[in-house]
Amino acid sequence: VMSGAKFIKALKNSLLVSITSALITTVLAFILAYTIYYTRLPGIWKKTVNFVALLPMLLPTITYGFAIIYSFGKQGLLTRLFGHEIYMYGYPGLTLGYVIYTIPTAFMLIYNTMGYIDKKFGLVSKLMGDNALSNFNISVLRPLWGTLATSMIQSFFLSFTDFGIPASVGGRVNTIAGLLYEEMLGSIPDFNRGAVVAIAMLMPSIISIAILK
């Protein structure tokens, strides 16, 4: 199974899109959490940011795929508004869908950790004459390194194992989750081959836990 071209291609696709979306998700989640804790944005807007960041948790993943189709497809809302279709199948659709899917988890991790950061570190850093970049690194980034790593790994694993989004907007890009579905529930089910694919999907989880430890 693992030496087959189809498996290797699906694995590469899953790794590429999952890593890309995990990076984007972590950066966006950090910006959203930073907006709430470190800016002077009015309270109502901070509540709105918090609500929007957590909203995707209420919906199943396949819904994100349909939302992308109804927004960017040939008859989609945004396509009709702007008169131009933005191709959102394959890698673009998968990346966007995974970002929407994983941002609530990443946001909660970073948001909760930021609540424990002592803002006096930033004040002391300024008094010591540090420039803005050094101040940002010392008082915000450094205390968050562990959480940012956790956020990225968690986002990667959620994306890597999801089936709903590839099923709706994957197009011709095969993923490891789609391959597992095909082996276990396809026209000719093969549970032996499916078991191998399932074990392969479990490996990133084991590696992630090892990295975090």
VOROTI-777519 format. One line per 2 residues: number of its first residue (from 1); for each residue x, y, z of N, C-alpha, C. Coordinates in pm, 1 decimal, m for minus. Example, Ala and Ser with C-alpha at 12.3 -4.5 7.8 and 13.67 -1.06 7.14 Angstrom:
residues 2
1> 1319.0 m569.0 780.0 1230.0 m450.0 780.0 1320.0 m330.0 780.0 | 1285.0 m225.0 708.0 1367.0 m106.0 714.0 1290.0 3.0 787.0;
end
This chain:
residues 213
1> 83.4 m121.0 0.0 0.0 0.0 0.0 86.7 125.7 0.0 | 186.8 128.2 87.0 267.0 249.4 103.9 361.9 275.4 m12.2;
3> 388.3 174.6 m92.0 476.2 194.5 m207.0 397.0 232.1 m331.8 | 264.5 229.1 m323.0 181.4 261.8 m438.0 183.3 410.5 m468.4;
5> 178.3 443.9 m597.1 184.6 584.0 m640.6 65.7 663.7 m586.7 | m50.7 600.9 m578.7 m171.3 670.4 m532.1 m158.6 710.3 m385.7;
7> m105.1 619.1 m303.1 m87.5 647.9 m161.6 14.5 759.4 m140.6 | 126.6 750.1 m210.0 233.0 849.4 m194.6 184.2 987.9 m237.2;
9> 108.5 992.5 m349.3 55.7 1120.3 m397.7 m42.5 1178.8 m297.1 | m133.3 1095.2 m245.1 m231.9 1142.5 m147.7 m164.4 1190.8 m20.4;
11> m59.6 1119.4 22.7 14.1 1158.0 143.5 82.7 1292.5 123.6 | 146.3 1311.4 9.4 212.8 1438.5 m20.5 111.9 1553.4 m22.5;
13> m2.1 1530.8 m87.1 m105.9 1634.0 m93.4 m153.8 1671.8 46.4 | m179.7 1570.6 128.7 m229.7 1595.7 264.1 m127.5 1670.7 347.7;
15> m0.7 1630.3 338.0 104.8 1696.2 415.7 120.3 1841.7 372.7 | 122.2 1864.7 241.5 142.9 2000.3 189.4 31.0 2094.2 232.1;
17> m93.6 2053.7 207.3 m206.0 2143.5 236.3 m227.5 2157.9 387.0 | m198.2 2052.9 464.6 m217.9 2059.7 609.8 m113.9 2150.4 675.3;
19> 10.4 2141.4 631.4 116.1 2226.9 686.1 90.1 2372.9 649.5 | 52.1 2396.5 522.8 23.4 2533.0 477.2 m91.6 2594.5 556.7;
21> m200.0 2519.9 570.3 m316.6 2573.2 642.1 m286.9 2591.5 790.1 | m204.9 2502.0 848.8 m169.5 2515.2 990.6 m89.4 2642.3 1015.5;
23> 1.4 2675.2 924.8 78.7 2799.0 937.3 m11.6 2921.8 928.9 | m99.7 2922.2 828.1 m190.9 3035.3 810.4 m284.2 3048.8 929.8;
25> m337.2 2935.8 975.9 m430.1 2936.2 1089.3 m364.8 2993.0 1214.2 | m242.6 2948.6 1243.4 m173.2 2993.8 1364.0 m146.5 3144.2 1359.7;
27> m106.3 3194.8 1243.8 m81.3 3338.6 1229.3 m211.0 3417.6 1247.5 | m318.2 3373.0 1182.3 m446.7 3442.4 1193.7 m501.0 3437.9 1336.4;
29> m490.8 3321.5 1400.5 m539.6 3308.0 1538.0 m460.9 3398.3 1632.3 | m330.5 3409.1 1608.8 m247.5 3498.8 1689.5 m291.4 3644.0 1672.0;
31> m315.5 3684.7 1547.1 m357.8 3822.8 1520.0 m491.2 3852.1 1587.9 | m585.2 3757.6 1581.2 m716.8 3778.1 1642.6 m705.2 3790.0 1794.8;
33> m627.0 3700.1 1856.2 m609.0 3704.5 2001.9 m535.4 3832.3 2043.3 | m435.2 3871.7 1966.2 m359.0 3993.6 1995.0 m450.0 4116.6 1986.3;
35> m540.3 4115.7 1888.9 m634.7 4226.9 1872.4 m719.3 4246.1 1997.7 | m759.7 4135.4 2058.6 m845.4 4142.7 2177.1 m766.5 4187.2 2300.2;
37> m645.4 4135.4 2317.0 m569.9 4160.1 2440.3 m480.2 4283.4 2436.9 | m432.2 4322.2 2319.1 m327.6 4424.3 2314.5 m362.5 4547.9 2231.6;
39> m487.1 4563.8 2190.6 m523.5 4683.6 2115.2 m632.7 4761.3 2188.5 | m656.5 4881.1 2144.0 m759.1 4966.3 2204.9 m889.5 4963.5 2124.7;
41> m911.6 4856.8 2053.9 m1035.5 4840.4 1978.6 m1154.5 4846.2 2074.7 | m1263.9 4914.1 2036.9 m1381.9 4920.0 2125.2 m1430.5 4781.0 2165.2;
43> m1485.5 4770.5 2284.5 m1526.2 4642.3 2339.7 m1620.9 4563.6 2251.7 | m1715.5 4632.8 2185.7 m1812.6 4564.0 2100.6 m1744.1 4494.6 1984.2;
45> m1637.3 4556.7 1931.1 m1564.1 4496.6 1820.0 m1480.3 4379.4 1867.1 | m1427.9 4387.6 1987.8 m1352.5 4274.3 2042.9 m1443.3 4153.3 2063.2;
47> m1565.0 4177.8 2108.3 m1661.4 4068.9 2124.7 m1697.9 4007.8 1989.3 | m1705.7 4093.3 1888.4 m1736.3 4045.9 1753.6 m1624.1 3958.1 1700.5;
49> m1500.1 4000.6 1720.6 m1383.8 3922.0 1679.0 m1384.2 3785.7 1747.5 | m1411.4 3785.7 1876.6 m1416.4 3661.2 1953.5 m1526.1 3568.7 1900.4;
51> m1642.8 3626.2 1870.7 m1755.4 3547.0 1821.2 m1725.3 3485.7 1684.6 | m1670.8 3567.4 1593.8 m1640.4 3521.9 1458.4 m1533.6 3411.6 1460.6;
53> m1434.9 3425.1 1549.9 m1327.9 3326.5 1558.9 m1378.6 3190.8 1606.8 | m1481.2 3191.6 1690.6 m1533.4 3066.4 1747.7 m1651.8 3009.6 1669.2;
55> m1712.5 3089.3 1582.4 m1832.9 3048.4 1510.3 m1818.8 2917.3 1432.7 | m1706.9 2892.4 1361.0 m1696.8 2768.5 1283.5 m1708.0 2640.2 1366.4;
57> m1688.1 2648.7 1497.5 m1699.3 2529.6 1582.1 m1841.5 2472.8 1581.2 | m1939.9 2554.7 1547.5 m2079.2 2513.5 1555.3 m2125.3 2435.8 1432.1;
59> m2040.3 2427.6 1329.8 m2081.3 2366.7 1203.4 m1995.3 2246.2 1168.1 | m2052.5 2142.5 1103.7 m1972.2 2029.3 1056.4 m1881.2 2071.7 942.2;
61> m1769.0 2001.0 924.3 m1667.5 2045.7 827.9 m1718.0 2047.1 684.6 | m1806.7 1955.3 649.4 m1853.5 1952.7 510.0 m1930.0 2080.6 476.7;
63> m1984.6 2146.7 579.6 m2057.3 2272.8 559.1 m1963.9 2380.7 505.0 | m1838.8 2381.7 552.4 m1742.9 2482.5 505.1 m1720.8 2466.6 355.1;
65> m1711.0 2341.0 311.4 m1691.6 2314.7 169.3 m1806.6 2367.3 85.5 | m1929.8 2340.7 130.3 m2046.3 2390.3 56.8 m2051.4 2543.0 60.5;
67> m2013.3 2602.8 172.3 m2011.0 2748.7 182.7 m1912.9 2808.1 81.2 | m1798.2 2742.7 64.0 m1699.2 2788.5 m34.0 m1755.6 2777.1 m175.7;
69> m1823.3 2665.5 m203.2 m1881.9 2644.8 m336.0 m1988.7 2750.6 m364.5 | m2077.0 2774.4 m266.4 m2185.4 2871.0 m286.3 m2135.3 3015.0 m288.2;
71> m2011.8 3036.0 m245.0 m1954.0 3170.8 m248.4 m1871.3 3193.8 m374.6 | m1787.2 3092.3 m410.5 m1690.2 3111.6 m519.1 m1721.1 3032.3 m645.0;
73> m1821.4 2943.4 m641.1 m1853.1 2862.1 m758.1 m1906.5 2943.9 m873.9 | m1937.2 2876.9 m985.2 m1982.9 2947.3 m1105.6 m2110.6 3027.0 m1079.8;
75> m2196.1 2974.7 m994.0 m2319.8 3044.3 m959.1 m2314.0 3102.0 m816.9 | m2194.0 3112.4 m762.1 m2175.8 3156.4 m624.8 m2208.4 3303.5 m603.8;
77> m2231.8 3339.4 m478.5 m2269.0 3476.4 m443.0 m2160.5 3575.9 m481.5 | m2035.4 3549.4 m442.1 m1926.4 3642.2 m472.1 m1897.7 3647.8 m621.2;
79> m1915.2 3534.7 m688.8 m1895.1 3531.7 m834.7 m1995.3 3622.6 m904.0 | m2119.6 3619.6 m857.3 m2222.0 3705.7 m917.6 m2198.6 3853.5 m885.6;
81> m2151.7 3879.4 m762.4 m2128.7 4018.8 m722.7 m2015.6 4082.5 m802.6 | m1906.4 4007.4 m820.8 m1787.5 4063.3 m885.6 m1776.7 4026.2 m1033.0;
83> m1864.3 3935.7 m1078.4 m1863.8 3898.5 m1219.1 m1743.1 3818.7 m1261.2 | m1674.4 3756.7 m1166.1 m1553.8 3678.6 m1197.8 m1543.2 3559.5 m1102.8;
85> m1523.0 3442.4 m1158.1 m1512.9 3322.2 m1076.0 m1370.0 3303.4 m1024.2 | m1356.9 3284.0 m894.5 m1227.0 3253.6 m833.9 m1221.2 3102.1 m812.8;
87> m1124.6 3038.4 m874.3 m1116.1 2891.7 m867.2 m1086.4 2848.3 m724.0 | m1178.1 2769.9 m666.1 m1164.5 2731.2 m526.4 m1176.4 2579.5 m506.0;
89> m1133.6 2504.5 m605.4 m1130.0 2359.7 m590.5 m982.8 2316.3 m582.5 | m959.6 2200.2 m525.3 m822.5 2153.8 m510.1 m752.4 2224.4 m396.2;
91> m627.9 2264.5 m416.7 m546.5 2322.4 m309.7 m604.7 2451.7 m250.2 | m651.3 2548.0 m333.4 m706.7 2670.8 m273.1 m827.1 2644.2 m183.5;
93> m920.0 2561.1 m230.9 m1039.2 2530.1 m152.7 m1008.2 2452.9 m26.7 | m917.1 2355.9 m38.1 m877.2 2277.2 79.1 m812.0 2366.1 184.3;
95> m721.7 2452.5 139.9 m652.2 2541.2 234.4 m749.5 2633.5 305.5 | m838.6 2697.2 229.8 m936.5 2787.5 289.6 m1028.6 2712.0 385.6;
97> m1075.0 2594.8 343.7 m1163.3 2515.3 428.3 m1097.0 2471.5 557.3 | m971.5 2427.5 547.9 m898.8 2384.0 667.4 m872.6 2500.6 762.6;
99> m843.9 2617.6 707.8 m821.0 2735.8 792.1 m947.3 2769.2 871.3 | m1061.8 2769.8 801.3 m1188.5 2798.1 869.6 m1216.4 2693.0 976.7;
101> m1187.2 2567.8 944.0 m1215.0 2455.8 1034.5 m1129.3 2460.5 1161.4 | m1003.1 2494.6 1147.0 m909.4 2483.1 1259.6 m888.7 2612.9 1336.9;
103> m934.2 2726.2 1284.5 m904.8 2852.9 1352.4 m967.7 2863.4 1491.9 | m1086.9 2806.0 1518.1 m1139.4 2815.6 1655.4 m1049.2 2748.3 1758.2;
105> m996.6 2630.4 1725.2 m907.8 2558.5 1817.7 m779.9 2637.0 1842.7 | m717.8 2685.3 1734.2 m594.2 2762.3 1748.0 m619.4 2891.4 1825.6;
107> m729.3 2956.9 1795.7 m762.2 3082.7 1863.4 m780.0 3060.6 2013.8 | m853.2 2957.1 2052.8 m875.9 2931.2 2195.0 m745.5 2902.7 2268.9;
109> m657.2 2826.7 2205.7 m528.0 2796.5 2268.4 m447.7 2924.0 2293.5 | m434.5 3006.6 2189.3 m353.5 3127.9 2199.9 m422.2 3231.5 2288.6;
111> m552.9 3245.0 2273.3 m630.6 3342.5 2351.8 m620.2 3312.2 2501.7 | m636.0 3186.6 2538.2 m629.0 3148.5 2679.9 m489.5 3170.3 2737.8;
113> m386.6 3140.2 2659.0 m249.9 3159.6 2707.1 m217.1 3307.5 2723.3 | m264.0 3388.4 2630.7 m239.1 3533.0 2640.0 m295.5 3591.9 2768.8;
115> m401.9 3532.4 2818.9 m462.4 3580.5 2942.1 m371.8 3566.2 3062.9 | m270.1 3478.0 3052.0 m178.1 3455.2 3164.4 m46.7 3532.4 3150.7;
117> m29.3 3601.2 3037.4 94.1 3677.8 3017.8 86.8 3807.5 3098.5 | 189.4 3831.6 3176.6 196.1 3955.3 3256.7 239.0 4071.3 3166.5;
119> 152.0 4169.5 3149.4 180.4 4282.2 3060.5 289.6 4374.0 3116.7 | 327.4 4351.7 3240.4 435.3 4433.6 3298.3 569.1 4404.5 3230.4;
121> 580.6 4284.9 3169.8 703.9 4254.2 3095.9 726.1 4356.4 2985.2 | 618.2 4393.4 2917.7 628.5 4492.1 2810.8 668.9 4628.3 2863.8;
123> 614.2 4665.6 2978.3 647.2 4794.8 3039.2 793.8 4799.6 3080.1 | 840.6 4692.9 3144.2 981.2 4686.4 3186.6 1073.4 4689.5 3065.8;
125> 1034.4 4618.3 2959.4 1114.9 4615.6 2837.4 1129.3 4756.2 2779.2 | 1021.3 4833.1 2780.5 1027.9 4971.3 2730.7 1119.2 5057.0 2817.4;
127> 1106.6 5039.9 2950.0 1190.0 5117.8 3041.7 1338.0 5085.0 3025.4 | 1367.7 4960.7 2983.6 1506.3 4918.8 2962.5 1561.5 4966.3 2828.4;
129> 1474.6 5030.7 2748.2 1521.7 5088.4 2622.1 1514.8 4995.6 2503.2 | 1442.2 4882.3 2513.6 1430.6 4791.6 2399.9 1348.3 4855.9 2288.1;
131> 1384.8 4825.5 2163.4 1305.3 4877.1 2051.7 1174.5 4798.5 2041.3 | 1086.7 4840.8 1952.2 952.3 4782.6 1942.0 956.4 4633.1 1911.4;
133> 1048.8 4593.5 1822.0 1057.3 4452.5 1783.2 1104.2 4366.4 1899.3 | 1206.3 4412.0 1970.5 1256.6 4337.7 2086.8 1151.5 4331.0 2196.4;
135> 1080.9 4440.8 2216.7 974.5 4445.2 2316.3 865.0 4343.5 2284.3 | 826.2 4338.0 2156.5 723.6 4244.5 2111.1 768.8 4099.7 2132.2;
137> 896.0 4074.0 2100.9 950.1 3938.6 2115.5 956.4 3896.8 2262.2 | 1002.3 3986.4 2348.0 1021.4 3953.9 2489.6 888.5 3940.3 2563.6;
139> 797.5 4032.1 2537.6 675.4 4038.9 2619.0 557.0 3960.2 2562.9 | 561.1 3925.5 2432.4 447.1 3854.8 2372.5 487.7 3721.4 2310.0;
141> 582.3 3726.0 2216.5 615.2 3604.3 2142.4 679.7 3496.9 2228.5 | 781.1 3536.3 2306.6 856.0 3436.4 2382.7 768.3 3356.5 2479.3;
143> 677.0 3419.8 2554.1 590.8 3341.0 2642.5 492.3 3251.1 2566.9 | 475.0 3276.9 2436.4 375.5 3202.5 2358.6 434.7 3092.0 2271.5;
145> 567.1 3076.7 2270.8 627.4 2982.0 2176.0 566.8 2842.4 2188.4 | 553.2 2792.7 2310.4 497.8 2658.3 2331.0 355.3 2647.2 2280.5;
147> 276.2 2750.5 2307.7 136.4 2750.0 2263.6 125.8 2761.4 2112.3 | 210.2 2842.9 2051.9 209.1 2855.9 1906.2 244.3 2723.1 1839.8;
149> 342.1 2651.7 1897.4 378.1 2519.3 1844.9 261.8 2422.0 1859.8 | 197.8 2424.5 1976.6 82.2 2337.9 1999.8 m30.6 2369.5 1903.1;
151> m54.1 2497.6 1881.9 m158.9 2541.4 1789.2 m133.1 2491.0 1648.4 | m8.9 2502.2 1603.1 23.5 2459.0 1467.5 9.8 2307.8 1453.3;
153> 59.1 2234.1 1552.8 50.7 2087.8 1546.5 m94.6 2041.4 1550.8 | m173.4 2102.9 1637.3 m313.9 2065.3 1647.4 m388.2 2097.6 1518.0;
155> m361.0 2213.4 1460.7 m425.2 2252.6 1334.4 m384.5 2158.3 1222.4 | m257.0 2121.4 1220.8 m208.4 2027.5 1118.8 m279.9 1893.8 1129.5;
157> m290.1 1841.9 1250.5 m348.7 1709.4 1267.6 m498.2 1709.7 1234.3 | m569.9 1814.5 1273.6 m712.0 1824.3 1240.2 m732.1 1828.5 1088.5;
159> m646.7 1903.0 1020.0 m656.1 1912.2 874.3 m619.0 1780.5 808.1 | m514.5 1718.5 857.7 m461.8 1595.5 797.9 m564.6 1482.8 801.5;
161> m646.1 1478.8 905.9 m739.3 1367.3 923.8 m882.7 1398.2 880.7 | m908.3 1520.5 833.5 m1045.9 1557.2 798.9 m1085.7 1501.0 662.4;
163> m1211.0 1459.5 652.1 m1263.5 1406.5 526.5 m1369.4 1497.5 464.7 | m1444.3 1569.9 546.9 m1557.0 1648.7 497.9 m1518.6 1753.7 395.7;
165> m1410.8 1827.8 421.1 m1370.3 1935.1 330.2 m1316.1 1880.7 197.3 | m1227.2 1779.7 198.6 m1184.0 1721.6 70.2 m1299.1 1663.1 m10.7;
167> m1400.6 1608.9 59.5 m1514.1 1549.3 m11.1 m1593.7 1652.7 m89.5 | m1592.4 1777.8 m43.0 m1673.9 1881.0 m107.7 m1594.5 1969.0 m203.7;
169> m1471.4 2005.8 m169.6 m1395.3 2098.0 m255.7 m1258.8 2043.2 m296.8 | m1232.9 1916.1 m269.1 m1102.3 1857.7 m300.6 m1073.5 1851.8 m449.1;
171> m1178.3 1837.6 m529.6 m1156.9 1827.8 m673.9 m1076.4 1704.4 m709.2 | m973.0 1723.4 m788.8 m887.6 1611.4 m831.3 m770.8 1588.1 m736.9;
173> m763.9 1665.1 m630.1 m654.5 1648.5 m533.6 m694.3 1542.3 m430.6 | m633.1 1427.5 m439.2 m662.2 1319.3 m345.0 m590.0 1344.1 m213.0;
175> m657.4 1313.4 m103.8 m597.0 1325.1 28.6 m596.6 1189.1 96.6 | m521.2 1178.3 204.5 m509.2 1051.4 275.0 m642.4 1010.1 337.8;
177> m721.3 1107.5 383.7 m852.1 1076.3 441.1 m946.8 1024.0 333.4 | m939.2 1084.1 214.1 m1021.0 1036.9 102.7 m982.1 896.6 60.2;
179> m851.7 868.2 62.6 m803.0 734.7 27.1 m852.0 630.6 126.8 | m853.1 666.8 254.9 m903.5 575.3 357.4 m1050.8 544.5 333.2;
181> m1128.9 647.1 303.4 m1272.0 627.8 275.8 m1290.3 535.6 155.2 | m1208.9 556.9 54.0 m1217.7 476.5 m67.8 m1184.4 330.5 m40.9;
183> m1082.5 306.9 41.0 m1041.5 169.1 71.0 m1144.1 97.2 158.8 | m1202.1 169.4 254.0 m1292.1 105.7 351.3 m1437.0 102.0 304.1;
185> m1481.6 204.2 230.6 m1623.0 215.3 195.3 m1645.7 236.5 46.3 | m1542.9 213.9 m35.1 m1554.6 233.2 m179.0 m1634.2 122.8 m245.6;
187> m1630.5 122.0 m377.7 m1707.0 22.4 m453.0 m1659.4 m119.9 m425.2 | m1527.6 m134.8 m400.6 m1471.6 m266.2 m365.0 m1393.9 m248.9 m234.3;
189> m1460.4 m260.6 m119.0 m1393.3 m238.9 9.5 m1280.0 m338.9 32.9 | m1169.7 m290.2 85.4 m1054.8 m375.2 121.4 m1008.6 m330.8 260.3;
191> m1056.7 m401.4 362.9 m1029.5 m359.9 500.5 m882.1 m378.1 537.2 | m814.8 m470.6 474.0 m672.0 m489.5 502.6 m591.1 m367.7 457.4;
193> m616.0 m323.1 335.7 m547.1 m203.5 284.4 m591.7 m79.5 361.9 | m720.3 m74.8 394.7 m771.1 38.6 470.3 m706.6 49.7 607.2;
195> m679.3 m65.8 669.9 m614.4 m65.3 801.5 m474.8 m5.1 793.4 | m403.6 m32.4 683.2 m268.9 23.0 665.5 m275.7 175.1 650.9;
197> m372.6 222.4 572.0 m389.5 367.4 554.3 m425.2 432.8 687.4 | m511.3 367.4 766.2 m551.5 422.2 895.9 m432.1 435.0 990.2;
199> m344.4 333.0 990.6 m223.6 338.2 1074.4 m132.7 451.7 1027.7 | m123.8 469.8 895.1 m41.5 578.8 840.6 m95.3 714.2 886.5;
201> m228.8 727.0 896.2 m289.1 852.7 942.7 m265.4 874.3 1091.3 | m242.0 764.7 1164.7 m219.2 776.7 1309.0 m78.7 827.6 1340.7;
203> 15.8 805.3 1249.6 155.5 839.2 1275.6 178.0 988.0 1305.9 | 117.0 1081.6 1231.2 137.9 1222.8 1265.4 96.1 1256.8 1407.8;
205> m7.9 1189.8 1457.9 m51.0 1213.8 1595.9 57.5 1172.8 1694.3 | 115.7 1055.8 1671.9 222.3 1006.1 1759.5 343.9 1098.6 1753.6;
207> 380.3 1139.0 1632.4 495.3 1228.9 1615.0 467.6 1364.1 1681.1 | 343.4 1413.8 1666.5 306.4 1542.2 1727.0 320.7 1538.7 1876.9;
209> 271.0 1431.8 1940.3 281.7 1418.3 2085.1 428.3 1413.6 2128.1 | 509.2 1341.8 2050.9 652.3 1333.1 2081.6 719.8 1469.0 2074.2;
211> 685.1 1547.9 1970.4 742.2 1681.9 1954.9 702.9 1771.7 2072.3 | 574.8 1765.6 2111.4 527.1 1849.1 2221.5 595.6 1811.9 2352.8;
213> 613.7 1682.4 2374.7 682.8 1638.0 2498.2 826.8 1686.5 2498.7;
end
